[in-house]
Amino acid sequence: MLKVQEIRELIKLIDQSSIDEFTYEIEGSKIKMKKKGAEQQVIVQPAHAVEVPQPVQVQAAAAAPAPAVSSAEPKQPSKEEDNQDQANLHKITSPMVGTFYASPSPDADVYVKAGSRVSNDSIVCIVEAMKLFNEIEAEINGEIVEVLVKDGQLVEYGQPLFLVKPE
């Protein structure tokens, strides 16, 4: 059976290639990956009766979030205000594909959270790629407005991690 890190590397390779579908079988286990536009689906089927987590869904950074469906009347002014606010914010993006970690270790406090002040050399998170832990710096002076990813989440190259209000 492949290790989680090996599966992540396969996902990364398939994501960077023009392959739409990939199947890999080893020792009775089967891994099948399919790409649909900006979405990938990974299904791992073990040979033995083992408890397996649900299939992993990976969203590429270029994918736009699905619009929320609401029965209430749409509020156009607040949407425009949000867009203007978003336009004034700086996005700290992931420089690589990897796993996002908000703190230096599982029992430590997070580097930053909403409301934290950062300078251009402040470490805001770690992105683990190929067993290397890369510290990501803010590269801007300002205040963290929003953390866009969860601890332990797989992130793509160029995916926004934080929104920062520049000073």
C-alpha positions in Angstrom: 0.0 0.0 0.0 1.3 3.5 -0.9 2.0 6.0 1.9 0.0 9.2 2.1 3.0 11.2 1.0 3.5 9.0 -2.1 -0.2 9.5 -3.0 0.2 13.3 -2.6 3.1 13.2 -4.9 1.1 11.2 -7.4 -1.7 13.8 -7.2 0.9 16.6 -7.8 2.4 14.9 -10.8 -1.1 14.1 -12.3 -2.2 17.7 -11.6 0.9 19.1 -13.5 0.4 16.7 -16.5 -2.1 16.7 -19.3 -3.3 13.2 -18.2 -7.1 13.1 -17.5 -7.2 9.7 -15.9 -4.7 7.5 -14.1 -5.0 4.0 -12.6 -2.2 2.3 -10.5 -2.4 -1.2 -9.0 0.1 -2.7 -6.6 -0.2 -5.7 -4.3 -4.0 -5.9 -4.8 -4.6 -2.2 -4.0 -5.8 0.1 -6.7 -5.5 3.9 -7.0 -7.6 5.7 -9.6 -7.4 9.4 -10.3 -9.6 11.4 -12.7 -9.4 15.1 -13.6 -12.4 17.0 -14.6 -11.4 20.6 -15.6 -10.0 22.1 -12.4 -11.1 19.2 -10.1 -9.4 15.9 -9.3 -10.8 12.9 -7.6 -8.6 10.3 -5.9 -10.1 6.9 -5.0 -8.0 4.3 -3.0 -9.3 0.8 -2.9 -7.4 -1.6 -0.6 -7.3 -5.3 -1.3 -8.3 -6.3 2.2 -11.3 -5.3 4.3 -9.8 -2.2 5.9 -11.5 0.9 7.1 -10.9 3.5 4.4 -11.6 7.3 4.6 -14.0 8.9 2.0 -12.5 9.7 -1.4 -10.3 12.8 -1.3 -11.5 15.8 -3.4 -8.8 18.2 -4.4 -9.7 21.6 -5.8 -7.1 23.4 -7.9 -6.3 27.0 -7.1 -7.9 28.3 -10.4 -11.3 26.9 -9.5 -13.8 29.5 -8.5 -16.0 28.6 -5.5 -19.5 27.6 -6.3 -22.0 30.4 -5.8 -24.1 30.0 -2.7 -27.8 29.4 -3.4 -30.1 31.5 -1.2 -33.8 31.9 -1.0 -33.3 35.4 0.4 -33.2 38.5 -1.9 -29.7 39.1 -3.2 -27.9 42.1 -1.6 -26.0 43.8 -4.5 -24.6 46.7 -2.5 -22.9 44.4 0.1 -21.4 42.3 -2.7 -20.0 45.4 -4.4 -18.6 46.6 -1.0 -17.0 43.1 -0.5 -15.4 43.3 -3.9 -14.0 46.7 -3.2 -12.7 45.5 0.2 -11.2 42.4 -1.5 -9.5 44.6 -4.2 -7.7 46.6 -1.5 -6.4 43.4 0.2 -3.1 41.7 -0.5 -3.1 37.9 -1.0 -0.3 35.8 0.5 -0.2 32.8 -1.9 1.4 29.4 -1.7 4.7 29.3 -3.5 4.4 25.5 -4.0 2.1 22.5 -3.9 2.1 21.0 -0.4 0.4 20.7 3.0 -0.4 23.9 4.9 0.5 24.1 8.6 -0.6 27.1 10.7 1.8 26.4 13.5 5.4 25.2 13.9 4.2 22.0 15.7 0.9 20.4 16.5 1.0 21.6 20.2 2.3 25.2 19.4 0.2 28.3 18.9 -0.5 29.4 15.3 1.9 31.8 13.6 -0.9 34.3 12.8 -4.7 34.6 12.9 -7.2 37.2 11.8 -6.3 40.5 13.4 -2.5 39.7 13.7 -0.1 42.4 12.6 2.7 41.2 10.2 5.8 42.7 8.7 7.4 41.7 5.5 9.7 39.2 7.2 7.1 37.7 9.5 6.6 33.9 9.2 2.9 33.3 8.6 2.8 29.5 8.1 4.7 26.4 6.9 4.0 24.6 3.6 5.4 21.0 3.6 6.5 19.7 0.2 8.3 16.5 -0.3 9.1 16.1 3.4 10.7 19.6 3.5 9.0 22.2 5.8 9.1 25.6 4.1 8.5 28.7 6.2 6.3 31.2 4.3 6.9 34.9 5.0 4.3 37.7 4.7 6.4 39.8 2.4 4.2 42.8 3.2 3.5 45.0 6.3 -0.2 44.9 7.4 -2.9 43.1 9.3 -4.2 39.6 8.6 -7.9 39.9 7.7 -8.7 36.3 6.9 -7.0 32.9 6.9 -8.3 31.2 3.8 -7.1 27.6 4.4 -7.4 25.1 7.3 -4.5 23.5 9.1 -3.4 20.3 7.4 -5.1 21.2 4.1 -3.4 20.4 0.8 -2.6 23.6 -1.1 -1.8 24.3 -4.7 0.9 26.6 -6.3 -0.5 30.1 -6.3 -3.4 29.3 -4.0 -4.3 32.3 -1.7 -3.6 31.4 1.9 -4.2 34.8 3.7 -5.8 38.1 3.0 -3.8 41.0 4.4 -4.8 44.7 4.7 -1.7 46.6 3.8 -0.4 49.4 6.0 
